[in-house]
Amino acid sequence: MASRKDRDPLFGAAVLRRTFELRREEQSPQFDLIYRGVLRDEGLTDDQVQRYLRDHLSAVDAAIAGRGRGGGGR
């Protein structure tokens, strides 16, 4: 497991946002509560996360599918 200093907060926020997008739940109260809290805690903006997603979508999708960034896929 990566230590807190080794992790990439943008990657984590992008995975969270993309997970809600794939479930078509980005308008849900849970998304607003969880995602906005992560942005606040990490000092990020939604624009930063969306730019990161545009540039790293395949890596984010692979992590969600358990094939990347230590996802532990089969």
N, C-alpha and C positions, 0 to 999 in steps of 0.2 A: 504494500500500500504506500502511495506517495505521501511524503510529509506535507504539511500545510504550505511550507515555503516552496515546494516543488510543483504544486498544482497550478493550473492555469484558470483563473477565475472566469475569463472570457469563454473558454471552452466549456466549463461547467454551466454557465448561464446559457450558452448556445444550445447545449444538450437539453437543458430544462425547457427552453422556449420551443425548440423543435419537437420535443416529445408532446407538448400541448398542441402544437400545430398539427402533428400527424393524427392526433385524436380529435381534431377540430374542436378543441376546448379552450382556444385562446380568449374567448369571451366569458369564460366561467369565473365565478367569484374566487375559486381556488387558484386559478392562474394569476389573477390580479394580486391576491394575498401573497402567494409563494414567490412568484417571479419578481414582483415589485420589491419584496423584502430582500431577495437575493441581490437585486441591483443596488439597493440602498446599502446593504451590508458590505458589498464588495466595491462600492464607489464607482459603479458602472452606469452607463445610460443604455436605453433600448436601442438607440442609433448605433452605438458601438457593437452591441450584440448582433444586430441585423447585418452590419457590415462584415463582421466575423463570419456569420453564417453564409453570406454570399461568397466569401473567399475560401471557406473550409467545409462546405456542405457535405462532401463525400466522407470526410473524417468524422464529422458529427453523426451522420447517419450510420456509419460503421460502428461507432461507439454505442449507439442506441441498439443496434442489432447484436452487440456483444462481440464484435470483431476487431475492435481497436481500442487504443489508449488503456490497455489493461482490463478490457471488458470481460475477459475470461470465457470467450466463446468456445464452442466445442471443437 
